[in-house]
Amino acid sequence: MAISRFADLLEEARRQPEPQRLLFVCTRAELPDHPSEEQRRRFEQGEGGVLTPMLCVDKTPDELSDMAALVAESEATGVEWDIVFVAAMADQGGPALAERHLQRMVESLKTGSIDQFLAFDRAGEVVGFQ
């Protein structure tokens, strides 16, 4: 199944033979330290910048009804974000294992290694990067 929106992800996760746990790292687009004028101009046009991890959470597919539920839950924390990166894992090993995987995701995102994750905007649409 091609995943083009958040609902597709939830549907696919629920269809897996093993229970799944979804790992979310919410990021905010920011200007890099000491941006050039070109970087500043592009950022102001909604392009470029760096994605800084702001919030992490793990959920089973049944704990979320849709993207609006994830957005509402994150808004309750007061943390603003623009793009959420998602990975899935078999729901084994408990919260400690999920936490370790979330930390690895954060480290990967900080180094720009994003290819192994799905990314969604706040509307639940897949985001692609160049």
TORPA-4810 file (N, C-alpha, C, O; in nm, 3 decimals):
<nodes>
NODE_1_0.084_-0.118_0.000_0.000_0.000_0.000_0.088_0.124_0.000_0.183_0.133_0.078_M
NODE_2_0.058_0.219_-0.086_0.129_0.346_-0.088_0.069_0.436_0.020_-0.052_0.453_0.027_A
NODE_3_0.154_0.491_0.102_0.108_0.579_0.209_0.125_0.723_0.163_0.237_0.770_0.142_I
NODE_4_0.012_0.793_0.149_0.017_0.931_0.105_-0.044_1.027_0.207_-0.036_1.149_0.192_S
NODE_5_-0.104_0.970_0.309_-0.160_1.052_0.416_-0.159_0.973_0.546_-0.141_0.851_0.546_R
NODE_6_-0.177_1.042_0.656_-0.167_0.982_0.788_-0.268_0.868_0.807_-0.236_0.768_0.870_F
NODE_7_-0.387_0.883_0.753_-0.489_0.778_0.765_-0.440_0.648_0.703_-0.469_0.540_0.755_A
NODE_8_-0.366_0.656_0.593_-0.310_0.536_0.530_-0.213_0.466_0.624_-0.213_0.343_0.634_D
NODE_9_-0.131_0.544_0.693_-0.035_0.487_0.789_-0.108_0.411_0.899_-0.072_0.298_0.930_L
NODE_10_-0.208_0.473_0.958_-0.283_0.407_1.065_-0.349_0.279_1.015_-0.347_0.176_1.083_L
NODE_11_-0.408_0.285_0.896_-0.473_0.167_0.838_-0.373_0.054_0.816_-0.399_-0.061_0.851_E
NODE_12_-0.258_0.087_0.759_-0.156_-0.015_0.733_-0.102_-0.073_0.864_-0.083_-0.195_0.873_E
NODE_13_-0.079_0.009_0.963_-0.029_-0.040_1.092_-0.129_-0.134_1.159_-0.090_-0.233_1.220_A
NODE_14_-0.256_-0.103_1.146_-0.359_-0.188_1.206_-0.372_-0.322_1.135_-0.419_-0.420_1.194_R
NODE_15_-0.331_-0.328_1.008_-0.340_-0.452_0.930_-0.224_-0.548_0.955_-0.231_-0.664_0.913_R
NODE_16_-0.120_-0.505_1.019_-0.002_-0.590_1.038_-0.036_-0.709_1.127_-0.117_-0.697_1.219_Q
NODE_17_0.026_-0.826_1.101_-0.004_-0.945_1.182_0.041_-0.930_1.328_-0.022_-0.985_1.418_P
NODE_18_0.148_-0.855_1.351_0.193_-0.828_1.488_0.145_-0.690_1.530_0.140_-0.598_1.447_E
NODE_19_0.109_-0.673_1.657_0.074_-0.539_1.705_0.190_-0.443_1.680_0.307_-0.480_1.696_P
NODE_20_0.157_-0.320_1.643_0.258_-0.220_1.610_0.261_-0.108_1.712_0.163_-0.081_1.781_Q
NODE_21_0.375_-0.044_1.719_0.391_0.079_1.797_0.448_0.181_1.700_0.546_0.155_1.631_R
NODE_22_0.385_0.298_1.696_0.429_0.406_1.609_0.510_0.505_1.691_0.472_0.545_1.801_L
NODE_23_0.623_0.544_1.635_0.714_0.637_1.702_0.707_0.770_1.630_0.725_0.776_1.508_L
NODE_24_0.682_0.877_1.703_0.665_1.010_1.645_0.769_1.106_1.701_0.789_1.114_1.823_F
NODE_25_0.834_1.179_1.612_0.922_1.289_1.653_0.871_1.413_1.580_0.880_1.423_1.458_V
NODE_26_0.817_1.505_1.657_0.765_1.630_1.602_0.879_1.731_1.593_0.955_1.748_1.688_C
NODE_27_0.890_1.796_1.478_1.000_1.890_1.455_0.945_2.027_1.415_0.833_2.039_1.364_T
NODE_28_1.026_2.128_1.441_0.990_2.264_1.403_1.093_2.316_1.306_1.213_2.297_1.325_R
NODE_29_1.047_2.382_1.201_1.137_2.444_1.104_1.193_2.573_1.164_1.119_2.659_1.212_A
NODE_30_1.325_2.584_1.160_1.393_2.702_1.214_1.506_2.742_1.121_1.552_2.663_1.040_E
NODE_31_1.548_2.865_1.135_1.667_2.909_1.064_1.790_2.845_1.127_1.793_2.828_1.249_L
NODE_32_1.890_2.809_1.047_2.013_2.757_1.107_2.087_2.869_1.181_2.058_2.987_1.161_P
NODE_33_2.180_2.832_1.266_2.264_2.933_1.331_2.339_3.011_1.224_2.390_2.953_1.129_D
NODE_34_2.344_3.141_1.239_2.419_3.230_1.149_2.377_3.211_1.003_2.461_3.179_0.919_H
NODE_35_2.249_3.231_0.972_2.203_3.208_0.834_2.254_3.315_0.738_2.276_3.430_0.776_P
NODE_36_2.273_3.274_0.615_2.307_3.370_0.510_2.179_3.443_0.469_2.069_3.403_0.508_S
NODE_37_2.194_3.549_0.391_2.077_3.621_0.343_1.990_3.531_0.255_1.867_3.537_0.261_E
NODE_38_2.054_3.446_0.174_1.979_3.353_0.089_1.900_3.254_0.174_1.784_3.226_0.144_E
NODE_39_1.962_3.200_0.279_1.891_3.108_0.367_1.774_3.179_0.435_1.665_3.122_0.447_Q
NODE_40_1.795_3.300_0.479_1.689_3.378_0.544_1.574_3.404_0.447_1.457_3.389_0.483_R
NODE_41_1.607_3.441_0.323_1.505_3.470_0.221_1.422_3.344_0.192_1.299_3.350_0.188_R
NODE_42_1.490_3.231_0.171_1.420_3.106_0.143_1.331_3.064_0.260_1.219_3.019_0.240_R
NODE_43_1.381_3.080_0.381_1.305_3.042_0.500_1.178_3.126_0.510_1.071_3.075_0.543_F
NODE_44_1.190_3.255_0.481_1.074_3.344_0.486_0.971_3.308_0.380_0.854_3.342_0.394_E
NODE_45_1.014_3.239_0.273_0.922_3.192_0.169_0.869_3.052_0.199_0.797_2.993_0.118_Q
NODE_46_0.904_2.998_0.315_0.856_2.866_0.354_0.939_2.751_0.302_0.892_2.638_0.296_G
NODE_47_1.064_2.780_0.264_1.155_2.677_0.214_1.281_2.675_0.299_1.317_2.775_0.363_E
NODE_48_1.347_2.561_0.298_1.477_2.552_0.366_1.464_2.556_0.517_1.358_2.529_0.573_G
NODE_49_1.574_2.590_0.581_1.580_2.589_0.726_1.625_2.453_0.776_1.662_2.365_0.698_G
NODE_50_1.622_2.437_0.905_1.656_2.309_0.968_1.535_2.264_1.049_1.458_2.346_1.100_V
NODE_51_1.518_2.133_1.059_1.409_2.077_1.137_1.464_2.032_1.272_1.545_1.940_1.279_L
NODE_52_1.419_2.098_1.377_1.467_2.071_1.512_1.366_1.984_1.587_1.250_2.021_1.598_T
NODE_53_1.410_1.868_1.638_1.318_1.784_1.717_1.269_1.859_1.841_1.347_1.918_1.916_P
NODE_54_1.138_1.856_1.860_1.076_1.929_1.970_1.002_1.839_2.069_0.994_1.869_2.188_M
NODE_55_0.947_1.728_2.019_0.859_1.646_2.101_0.860_1.503_2.049_0.857_1.482_1.928_L
NODE_56_0.865_1.406_2.139_0.863_1.264_2.100_0.750_1.193_2.174_0.719_1.225_2.289_C
NODE_57_0.690_1.097_2.106_0.587_1.016_2.171_0.573_0.886_2.093_0.596_0.881_1.972_V
NODE_58_0.536_0.781_2.164_0.504_0.654_2.097_0.360_0.619_2.128_0.311_0.643_2.239_D
NODE_59_0.293_0.563_2.029_0.151_0.528_2.040_0.124_0.399_1.964_0.192_0.369_1.866_K
NODE_60_0.026_0.325_2.008_-0.023_0.215_1.926_-0.120_0.277_1.825_-0.174_0.385_1.850_T
NODE_61_-0.143_0.212_1.712_-0.237_0.266_1.614_-0.378_0.287_1.672_-0.450_0.377_1.628_P
NODE_62_-0.415_0.206_1.769_-0.548_0.219_1.828_-0.558_0.337_1.925_-0.668_0.376_1.964_D
NODE_63_-0.444_0.393_1.964_-0.446_0.509_2.054_-0.466_0.640_1.979_-0.482_0.745_2.041_E
NODE_64_-0.466_0.635_1.846_-0.488_0.756_1.765_-0.599_0.730_1.664_-0.600_0.627_1.596_L
NODE_65_-0.691_0.822_1.656_-0.798_0.807_1.557_-0.759_0.870_1.424_-0.798_0.821_1.317_S
NODE_66_-0.682_0.979_1.430_-0.643_1.050_1.308_-0.535_1.154_1.341_-0.493_1.166_1.456_D
NODE_67_-0.493_1.229_1.241_-0.390_1.331_1.263_-0.441_1.440_1.356_-0.365_1.493_1.437_M
NODE_68_-0.568_1.473_1.347_-0.623_1.576_1.436_-0.604_1.539_1.583_-0.580_1.626_1.667_A
NODE_69_-0.615_1.410_1.615_-0.595_1.366_1.753_-0.449_1.386_1.796_-0.422_1.428_1.908_A
NODE_70_-0.354_1.356_1.705_-0.213_1.377_1.737_-0.183_1.526_1.754_-0.112_1.565_1.846_L
NODE_71_-0.238_1.608_1.666_-0.218_1.753_1.675_-0.277_1.806_1.806_-0.213_1.886_1.875_V
NODE_72_-0.397_1.763_1.840_-0.462_1.810_1.963_-0.381_1.770_2.086_-0.363_1.850_2.178_A
NODE_73_-0.332_1.647_2.087_-0.252_1.601_2.201_-0.123_1.682_2.213_-0.083_1.719_2.323_E
NODE_74_-0.059_1.710_2.099_0.065_1.786_2.104_0.038_1.932_2.144_0.120_1.992_2.214_S
NODE_75_-0.074_1.988_2.100_-0.106_2.126_2.138_-0.125_2.139_2.288_-0.097_2.244_2.346_E
NODE_76_-0.173_2.033_2.352_-0.191_2.036_2.497_-0.059_2.052_2.570_-0.056_2.096_2.685_A
NODE_77_0.053_2.015_2.505_0.185_2.031_2.567_0.238_2.173_2.554_0.330_2.212_2.625_T
NODE_78_0.179_2.250_2.462_0.228_2.386_2.437_0.347_2.392_2.342_0.401_2.499_2.318_G
NODE_79_0.387_2.277_2.289_0.501_2.271_2.198_0.451_2.285_2.054_0.362_2.211_2.011_V
NODE_80_0.508_2.379_1.980_0.470_2.399_1.841_0.560_2.315_1.751_0.679_2.299_1.778_E
NODE_81_0.502_2.262_1.644_0.579_2.184_1.548_0.520_2.199_1.409_0.406_2.241_1.392_W
NODE_82_0.602_2.163_1.309_0.562_2.177_1.169_0.553_2.042_1.097_0.458_2.018_1.022_D
NODE_83_0.650_1.956_1.118_0.659_1.826_1.051_0.678_1.719_1.156_0.757_1.735_1.249_I
NODE_84_0.606_1.607_1.140_0.626_1.493_1.230_0.686_1.378_1.149_0.638_1.344_1.041_V
NODE_85_0.791_1.320_1.203_0.854_1.202_1.143_0.803_1.080_1.217_0.786_1.082_1.339_F
NODE_86_0.779_0.972_1.141_0.718_0.853_1.199_0.795_0.728_1.158_0.839_0.714_1.044_V
NODE_87_0.810_0.639_1.254_0.864_0.505_1.230_0.770_0.407_1.299_0.696_0.445_1.390_A
NODE_88_0.774_0.283_1.257_0.691_0.180_1.319_0.780_0.065_1.365_0.885_0.039_1.307_A
NODE_89_0.736_-0.001_1.470_0.807_-0.118_1.521_0.705_-0.215_1.578_0.594_-0.175_1.613_M
NODE_90_0.743_-0.341_1.586_0.657_-0.438_1.653_0.644_-0.396_1.799_0.742_-0.354_1.860_A
NODE_91_0.525_-0.407_1.852_0.500_-0.363_1.990_0.544_-0.470_2.088_0.462_-0.537_2.152_D
NODE_92_0.675_-0.484_2.099_0.735_-0.579_2.193_0.845_-0.507_2.269_0.905_-0.413_2.216_Q
NODE_93_0.872_-0.548_2.388_0.982_-0.489_2.462_0.943_-0.374_2.553_1.028_-0.324_2.627_G
NODE_94_0.820_-0.330_2.548_0.771_-0.229_2.640_0.821_-0.088_2.611_0.887_-0.063_2.511_G
NODE_95_0.787_0.003_2.701_0.820_0.144_2.685_0.971_0.172_2.677_1.012_0.264_2.607_P
NODE_96_1.051_0.096_2.746_1.196_0.121_2.745_1.254_0.102_2.606_1.338_0.180_2.563_A
NODE_97_1.209_-0.002_2.535_1.257_-0.025_2.399_1.211_0.087_2.305_1.288_0.136_2.223_L
NODE_98_1.085_0.126_2.318_1.032_0.235_2.236_1.112_0.363_2.261_1.143_0.437_2.168_A
NODE_99_1.144_0.389_2.386_1.221_0.510_2.421_1.359_0.507_2.355_1.404_0.609_2.304_E
NODE_100_1.424_0.393_2.356_1.556_0.382_2.291_1.545_0.410_2.141_1.630_0.479_2.083_R
NODE_101_1.440_0.356_2.080_1.421_0.380_1.936_1.388_0.527_1.908_1.433_0.583_1.808_H
NODE_102_1.312_0.589_1.995_1.282_0.731_1.979_1.411_0.814_1.987_1.431_0.908_1.910_L
NODE_103_1.497_0.780_2.082_1.624_0.853_2.094_1.710_0.837_1.969_1.775_0.932_1.926_Q
NODE_104_1.710_0.717_1.912_1.784_0.696_1.786_1.724_0.778_1.673_1.797_0.833_1.591_R
NODE_105_1.592_0.786_1.669_1.527_0.869_1.568_1.570_1.015_1.581_1.605_1.080_1.483_M
NODE_106_1.568_1.064_1.703_1.608_1.204_1.727_1.751_1.226_1.679_1.779_1.325_1.611_V
NODE_107_1.840_1.136_1.713_1.980_1.150_1.670_1.992_1.145_1.518_2.069_1.221_1.460_E
NODE_108_1.917_1.056_1.454_1.918_1.049_1.308_1.869_1.180_1.247_1.927_1.230_1.151_S
NODE_109_1.762_1.233_1.302_1.707_1.358_1.248_1.805_1.474_1.267_1.817_1.559_1.179_L
NODE_110_1.873_1.477_1.378_1.970_1.584_1.403_2.084_1.581_1.303_2.142_1.685_1.271_K
NODE_111_2.117_1.463_1.253_2.226_1.452_1.155_2.175_1.458_1.011_2.253_1.447_0.917_T
NODE_112_2.044_1.475_0.995_1.987_1.486_0.861_1.954_1.354_0.796_1.919_1.351_0.678_G
NODE_113_1.963_1.244_0.869_1.929_1.111_0.815_1.779_1.090_0.830_1.731_1.043_0.933_S
NODE_114_1.704_1.126_0.725_1.558_1.122_0.734_1.495_1.021_0.639_1.373_1.000_0.645_I
NODE_115_1.573_0.959_0.552_1.518_0.873_0.448_1.441_0.752_0.500_1.352_0.702_0.430_D
NODE_116_1.471_0.704_0.619_1.406_0.583_0.669_1.274_0.612_0.740_1.209_0.520_0.790_Q
NODE_117_1.233_0.740_0.746_1.111_0.777_0.817_1.008_0.834_0.721_1.042_0.890_0.617_F
NODE_118_0.882_0.819_0.756_0.776_0.891_0.687_0.766_1.028_0.753_0.791_1.041_0.873_L
NODE_119_0.730_1.129_0.676_0.711_1.263_0.730_0.574_1.314_0.689_0.531_1.296_0.575_A
NODE_120_0.506_1.378_0.782_0.373_1.433_0.759_0.367_1.577_0.807_0.434_1.615_0.903_F
NODE_121_0.284_1.657_0.738_0.257_1.791_0.788_0.142_1.782_0.888_0.089_1.674_0.912_D
NODE_122_0.104_1.894_0.943_-0.001_1.895_1.046_-0.139_1.858_0.990_-0.229_1.824_1.066_R
NODE_123_-0.155_1.865_0.859_-0.281_1.826_0.796_-0.286_1.675_0.768_-0.389_1.623_0.725_A
NODE_124_-0.175_1.605_0.793_-0.172_1.461_0.773_-0.129_1.419_0.633_-0.146_1.303_0.596_G
NODE_125_-0.075_1.511_0.556_-0.027_1.479_0.420_0.121_1.445_0.426_0.197_1.505_0.503_E
NODE_126_0.162_1.348_0.343_0.303_1.311_0.337_0.383_1.429_0.284_0.341_1.501_0.194_V
NODE_127_0.501_1.446_0.343_0.593_1.552_0.303_0.716_1.485_0.241_0.771_1.391_0.298_V
NODE_128_0.759_1.535_0.127_0.880_1.486_0.063_0.991_1.591_0.075_0.963_1.710_0.083_G
NODE_129_1.114_1.545_0.075_1.227_1.635_0.087_1.321_1.615_-0.032_1.332_1.504_-0.086_F
NODE_130_1.388_1.723_-0.071_1.484_1.715_-0.180_1.623_1.744_-0.128_1.719_1.743_-0.204_Q
</nodes>
